[in-house]
């Protein structure tokens, strides 16, 4: 199948959306599918206000449509709600070309946190964007319920996976962390305001708090929490060994839809602590982590979990299953027109 994936989030960004699309694309190409990615790198772009690491592409419907027409896809998937996907959406609508969408991030909450605009105003846009799609792909039952509660009922499950060749229980623990006061409490991800990292760094559980990742909030957080260790971005085997060295992984976000880093930590045998919100409540089991409105309580409880159980649960999340779910949700144009 010839599949066009249109996205406003792509390299060099490092986030869950990009990593998911990269992993699924790689597996589908191995299966013989031809994947064409339409991303901001193909157009002139400007920094996103308040978030300059994200580029907003100046992509017109004609520009995006010309790329899609040249590729002649059998199916189109719109991964984000930004300008590139809006242009592709217009092209699809004008040609009665079916398309699927995905709800990767709590976009209304993110915009509200950064701008002060009421989240319900943004939900009007979300309903407009996703409403005409053949299916909205969502990663968890909580996100499905959120979409349904806001009037979007055509939701399909699209789970996430772990690179189990890299993130695994037998990986060697990061030696440079061995001397630190325990328990070692770890955060991995973007260092940005919506990730609520200040709540993690402000927790009072004894031990060492480590932040792996980079982002616009790093300088302020380092200044406010000099006792914490900021390691910057780490990847691959090095990141896996850091997960393995931690006694607990702390996921303080209240706005993520899933949290790939949680299942990576679990696959390395590290239990997870978080708030009882979308993401942690969908991913964690009573044997592999803990959630509580007081993060200190969640950390203390998660530290009692068995690492072998965590690793076993982490191994249940595979990119092969994720790619199969994505492919099954697509609506090829010929099939849609035949059914019309």
C-alpha positions, 0 to 999 in steps of 0.5 A: 500500500502507498501510505502518505503520513502528514505531520507537523512534528518531525525530525529534528524534534525529539518527542513521542509523536516523532518517535511513534511515527518513525517506529511505525514507518520503519516497520511498515516499510519492512513489510513492503509498504511505501511510506511518504512523509509530508513534514515541515522540513519541506516548507518555509517555517517560523518558530512557534510562539513560546515554543521556538523548538517547534517550527510552524510550516507555511504550507498552503493547500496547493503546496501540500496537495501537489506533493500528495498528488505526485505520490498518489497515495492509497491512504492518507493519515494526518498525525497532528493538528498543525498547519501542514495537516490542515492544508492536507485536510483541505486537499482531502476534503475537496477531493472527497479523499478519506483520511484518518487522524490521530490524537497524540497530545492533549492539545487543548491543555497544552495551549491553555497552559502556555497561552491562558486561552480556555481549553474548551475554546481549543476543543472547538477546533479539535472537533472541527479538525477531527470530525470529518476523519474516517477514524481518530487513532488514540493510544489509551482508553482514557483518551478515547473517553475524553474524545467521546465526551467532547463529541468525537465518537469515531475512535480507534485504538492505536497503542505504543511500543518499546524497542525491546532490543535496546530497553530490557531488564538485562541491560548494564546499569549506568556506572556513573550513578552507582555512588549517588544517594539512593533511591535514584529517582529519574525523569526522562523527557522534554524539559518543558513547562507542560511536563510538570517537572517542577512537581518532581523536583519539588518532591521530598522523598529522600534520595537523588533526583535526575533529569534526562532531557533538554528543553526550554525550561531547563535553565530555570529548573536548574537554577531553582533546584541545584540539588538535582542532576541534569544530564541533558539528552541521552539516547540508545544504550546509554539511556537504557542503562540510565533507566536500569540504574534508577530505583524509580521512574517518576512521570509528573506530567498531567497532560500526556496522552500516553508517555513512551518513557514509562514503558521504556522504564518498565522494560528496563525493570524500573517501576513508575510513579505518577499522578492518577491521570491519563497515561499512568492510569492506562499504562501501569498495573498495581504490580508495576507502579503507583499513582497518587495525588501526592507524588511523594506517596506514589514514589514511596509505593512504587519503590516497593514494586518487583522489578521482574514484574515491571520488565515483564509488563514492559515487554507486552508493548511492541511496535509490531502490534502498534504498526498492525493497529495503525495499518488496520485503521487506515481507510484506502480510498478505493475501499471507501469509494466502493462502500459509498 
